Structure formats: C-alpha cells, structure tokens
Amino acid sequence: EVLGEEFLDRDPRRPGPGMTRDQERLLSEIGTFVTELCWRDFYQAVLFHFPRVLSGPFRTTRADLEWPAADADLLRAWEDGRTGFPIIDAGMRQLRATGWMHNRLRMLTATFLAKTLLIDWRIGERFFMRHLVDGDHAANNGGWQWCSSTGTDAAPYFRIFNPWLQSKKIDANGEYIRRWVPELADVPAPLIHEPARDPGVLETTGYPAPCVDYAKQRAAALELLAPRARGSA
C-alpha cells in the first residue's frame, strides 16, 4: 500500500483535508518510520564526531556527575525482571528471552535503572548491548544518555517516568504483563499494575514486593541530578 504523489508534502501530524482515515493512518506510520531513521542517523553522527560518548556523558556539564556505587541486589533484580514493578519486569524478561523490546519499554527500563535505582547508565547500556539482537552502539548509547539526562537532547533531569502510570497508559488491560510475568496472569486490572497494593497477591503469586520505595528514590534522583542540570536541562 502506498500513498499517491499528491500526498507527498503532507505533514504526518496534520494531514489536512482530502485523505481517508486509512490514508491518514498510513501517513502517520510513514512519518514515524522516517523519524526513527533520522534518530538512527543522528546518533551515528554523534558517535562519529564525539566518540567519547561511549565512555562518558555527551554533556560536559555532566562530566563530574558521580553515580552512587551500584547496589548489586538492585542491579540483579533489574536484570532478572524481579523488581516488583510489573511493567519493568515484563520488559526485562522479554529482553532476556527474545533479545528485543519495544522502544517505549527500553525508555522505561533504562530510566528506571538510572533514575529510580540510581545506577550508572553505562552499566545498563552494556547490559542492553549484550542482549539486544538489534543492538547498535550509537542508538543504544544515545537512548541511554537521553534517559539519564546526559545526552545531546536529553530528557530534563526531573522527567522521571512513573512505572505505574506508564503501565496503565501503555498496557491498560495488563496483557503484556501477563505474557511476560506469568505469575500475575490471574491478577485483574488495574491491580496487576501495582500488585503490592494487595499483600495477599504477593503471597499467593510469589511475585516480589517493590525493591525500592519509589517516592524516596525519586527524591534522591532529583537531588543527585538537579545541581548539575541547572541551566542545561
């Protein structure tokens, strides 16, 4: 299926009159595909001109950022998909099982490691490269630096994805979670997004309680990142 030449100059975000719903959908999909190609080429250009990004932050203002010593137990929980945050665990288990994750899940799991577990993004970057079947050094590095607010077009330091809200947004019925976290298969939505709200669920399923206090970790992340982000976030 292709679009006619008369639609080549249309903006995928504002398709304008004269298009059917199917043509608007196709135009949107084409726009998304082209955008992803642009990001791929952009990150390849960044790596070519600034090879230092493979060992440190692109932003020189972040060069002195000292990440806390990685907590081995938290890192293992993240790697194994046993954090107690279902959408994060589903993504990490899919990665381990298939070597692939949707881009939204890559963003969520990466941001969770850096800004909730407060573990150096470079540790996660290396883990992804060991497991992704489509692993690309430039794109992977660019994505991790974006998530940890150290890159070229980095997310503001205060943008910390709430895993529960994101879970309800992208997997409202919990279908993705049920597939990759089978111990929660019989837990109904919306409880499946945050099963720790019912201690009985954890007891009967064997699913772990959250490995950290999210609110406290968010506050710690803001304290860690904010002083070095002022004027450059």
HELIX and SHEET records of a PDB file:
HELIX    1   1 GLU A    5  PHE A    7  5                                   3    
HELIX    2   2 ARG A   21  HIS A   49  1                                  29    
HELIX    3   3 PRO A   51  LEU A   54  5                                   4    
HELIX    4   4 THR A   60  ARG A   62  5                                   3    
HELIX    5   5 ALA A   72  ASP A   80  1                                   9    
HELIX    6   6 PRO A   86  THR A   98  1                                  13    
HELIX    7   7 ASN A  103  THR A  111  1                                   9    
HELIX    8   8 PHE A  112  THR A  116  3                                   5    
HELIX    9   9 TRP A  121  HIS A  131  1                                  11    
HELIX   10  10 HIS A  137  CYS A  147  1                                  11    
HELIX   11  11 PRO A  163  ILE A  170  1                                   8    
HELIX   12  12 GLU A  175  TRP A  180  1                                   6    
HELIX   13  13 PRO A  182  LEU A  184  5                                   3    
HELIX   14  14 LEU A  191  HIS A  193  5                                   3    
HELIX   15  15 PRO A  195  ARG A  197  5                                   3    
HELIX   16  16 PRO A  199  THR A  205  1                                   7    
HELIX   17  17 TYR A  214  ALA A  229  1                                  16    
END                                                                             
